[in-house]
Amino acid sequence: MRVIRQLQIRGLVQGVGSRDALRREALALGCTGWVRNRHDGSVEALVAGNAAAVDAVIARSHRGPTAAHVSGVVVETASASQDPGSPSFDRLPTA
């Protein structure tokens, strides 16, 4: 079953490789979507794929890369209309 989750990752998560780490994990697990920095210092992602793969990406986002300090992750169910529909996992500009 395909699921879509929107994540907001908070803490010391910018400038430490969080976007690239999340993107690598998502691609390795066959997920699609995107990741970007937010002006408030958080990292936001939309992750789509089978439930087990998306759950694994979410679990990885709670740890972050070695240099990160994740203080929290907000996970919301995204609607089908938000499905990126792309076969890739993109790194978007800061929003």
N, C-alpha and C positions, 0 to 999 in steps of 0.2 A: 504494500500500500504506500502510495506517494504522500508525503507530508511536507508542509512548508512552515518554517519557523523564522521569526524575526528575532534577532538577538541584539541586545545593547550590553556591551562589556565595559565595565567601569573600573577605575583604578589607575595605576601607572601602566597604561596600555598603548600609548602612542610613542613612537620613536624607539621602540624596543623589538620590532619585528612581529607584532601581533597580527597584522593583516596578512603578511606573507605566510606565517605559521598556520593561520586558520585556512587560508586558501590552499596550501599544500595538503592539509589534512582532508579538506572537503574534496579536492580532486582525487586524492588517493582512495577515498571511499565512494567515488562515483556520484558525488553530489553536484548540483548546479546552484548558481546564485551569484551573489556579489558581497563584497566587504568594502567598507570605507571608514575613514576617520570622521569624527564629528567635531564641530567647533567647540563643544563643551568638554573636550578631552577624552570622550569615550570612543569606542569602536563599535560600529553598527554592521550587522550582516543579515542577509536573507539567505537561508539555506533550504534547498529542496532536494528530496530524494526519498529512498525507502526509509522507513521509521528507524531501523537499527543504525543506519549510516548517519542520519541526522542526529540521533541521540549521541553517537560517538563524537561528532563534531561539537555538540553542545558540551559534553563532558570535557573535551580538550580545551574549550574556551574558558572553562572554570580554572584551568591551570595556567594557560598562556605559555608563551616561550620563557626561557630561563630568566631573562632580564625583566620580565613583566611582574607586576604585583596586582593581581586581579582582586578587587574588593567586592565585586558582585556582577552577576549576569542576570539580566531580565530577559525572559523567553516568552514570546507571545505567539499564538497560532496565527498564521497569515492566511488570507483568503486565496482561493484559487486564482482570482484576478491578479494577485501579486506574483504569481509564478513567473519566474524570469523567462521560462520557455527557451532558454539558450542552452546549448550543450556544454557550456563552459562555466567557469567560476571567475568572475571579473573583479578587478580592483578598481573601484570608482573613485572620482575626485572627492575631496572633503566636502561635506555638506554642513 
